Amino acid sequence: MTDNNLDALVTYANSASSILAIGGFPGIVVPAGYHDTDKYPFGICFGGLKGSEPKLIEIAYSFEQATMIRKPPTVDSQYQSISTTVTRSSDVATQ
């Protein structure tokens, strides 16, 4: 990477994250899109040399801002009722 003056390695999904981790190199995965049905997100991994964390965060943030691809997850009504029940129970326990 240094010889070619590269800031980051980019791979589909998290395919390189384990290799980066084994070598002690930083990597960050960010949302990159959705598969055919828009239900299943996928990401890309930006990896770099040791000490390049600030640059990787800058690159990942810039990518997210340029694409604005992330969609908040949807919550179905069944989960909402479970979540409300759990929240109410914990509120009572803390009072």
C-alpha positions as a Python dict, from the first residue, in 0.01 Angstrom:
ca = {
    (1, 'M'): (0, 0, 0),
    (2, 'T'): (281, 238, 82),
    (3, 'D'): (460, 175, -250),
    (4, 'N'): (144, 267, -444),
    (5, 'N'): (46, 556, -214),
    (6, 'L'): (-289, 394, -124),
    (7, 'D'): (-495, 507, 175),
    (8, 'A'): (-714, 197, 207),
    (9, 'L'): (-800, -147, 79),
    (10, 'V'): (-1168, -187, -12),
    (11, 'T'): (-1348, -523, -20),
    (12, 'Y'): (-1706, -641, -54),
    (13, 'A'): (-1885, -713, 273),
    (14, 'N'): (-1656, -815, 557),
    (15, 'S'): (-1452, -1066, 357),
    (16, 'A'): (-1118, -915, 459),
    (17, 'S'): (-1203, -823, 819),
    (18, 'S'): (-1076, -1151, 967),
    (19, 'I'): (-753, -1132, 766),
    (20, 'L'): (-701, -774, 880),
    (21, 'A'): (-769, -870, 1242),
    (22, 'I'): (-525, -1162, 1237),
    (23, 'G'): (-253, -930, 1108),
    (24, 'G'): (-338, -660, 1361),
    (25, 'F'): (-451, -417, 1091),
    (26, 'P'): (-753, -186, 1132),
    (27, 'G'): (-1070, -227, 931),
    (28, 'I'): (-1417, -77, 930),
    (29, 'V'): (-1734, -209, 763),
    (30, 'V'): (-2006, 33, 654),
    (31, 'P'): (-2343, -12, 480),
    (32, 'A'): (-2310, -21, 101),
    (33, 'G'): (-2649, -131, -30),
    (34, 'Y'): (-2919, -393, -23),
    (35, 'H'): (-2964, -723, -200),
    (36, 'D'): (-3248, -770, -450),
    (37, 'T'): (-3537, -755, -206),
    (38, 'D'): (-3410, -453, -7),
    (39, 'K'): (-3438, -671, 304),
    (40, 'Y'): (-3080, -785, 337),
    (41, 'P'): (-2812, -518, 367),
    (42, 'F'): (-2451, -566, 268),
    (43, 'G'): (-2146, -358, 338),
    (44, 'I'): (-1795, -282, 225),
    (45, 'C'): (-1482, -305, 433),
    (46, 'F'): (-1214, -37, 436),
    (47, 'G'): (-884, -173, 566),
    (48, 'G'): (-550, -9, 622),
    (49, 'L'): (-206, -24, 772),
    (50, 'K'): (-139, -3, 1144),
    (51, 'G'): (-197, 351, 1267),
    (52, 'S'): (-434, 442, 983),
    (53, 'E'): (-751, 437, 1195),
    (54, 'P'): (-820, 813, 1168),
    (55, 'K'): (-793, 799, 787),
    (56, 'L'): (-1018, 490, 770),
    (57, 'I'): (-1283, 660, 982),
    (58, 'E'): (-1263, 964, 756),
    (59, 'I'): (-1301, 748, 444),
    (60, 'A'): (-1588, 544, 591),
    (61, 'Y'): (-1773, 855, 707),
    (62, 'S'): (-1726, 1021, 368),
    (63, 'F'): (-1859, 711, 194),
    (64, 'E'): (-2166, 700, 419),
    (65, 'Q'): (-2238, 1070, 364),
    (66, 'A'): (-2190, 1044, -13),
    (67, 'T'): (-2415, 740, -57),
    (68, 'M'): (-2675, 793, 220),
    (69, 'I'): (-2759, 425, 164),
    (70, 'R'): (-2836, 326, 523),
    (71, 'K'): (-3202, 271, 606),
    (72, 'P'): (-3316, 242, 967),
    (73, 'P'): (-3445, -110, 1036),
    (74, 'T'): (-3819, -158, 1041),
    (75, 'V'): (-3982, -293, 1354),
    (76, 'D'): (-4298, -496, 1317),
    (77, 'S'): (-4594, -446, 1551),
    (78, 'Q'): (-4536, -776, 1733),
    (79, 'Y'): (-4186, -664, 1839),
    (80, 'Q'): (-4315, -322, 1943),
    (81, 'S'): (-4563, -475, 2190),
    (82, 'I'): (-4288, -695, 2339),
    (83, 'S'): (-4054, -395, 2364),
    (84, 'T'): (-4322, -186, 2538),
    (85, 'T'): (-4388, -464, 2790),
    (86, 'V'): (-4019, -501, 2870),
    (87, 'T'): (-3977, -125, 2906),
    (88, 'R'): (-4272, -97, 3141),
    (89, 'S'): (-4146, -386, 3355),
    (90, 'S'): (-3800, -232, 3386),
    (91, 'D'): (-3952, 107, 3475),
    (92, 'V'): (-4140, -54, 3765),
    (93, 'A'): (-3825, -238, 3882),
    (94, 'T'): (-3622, 84, 3898),
    (95, 'Q'): (-3879, 284, 4095),
}
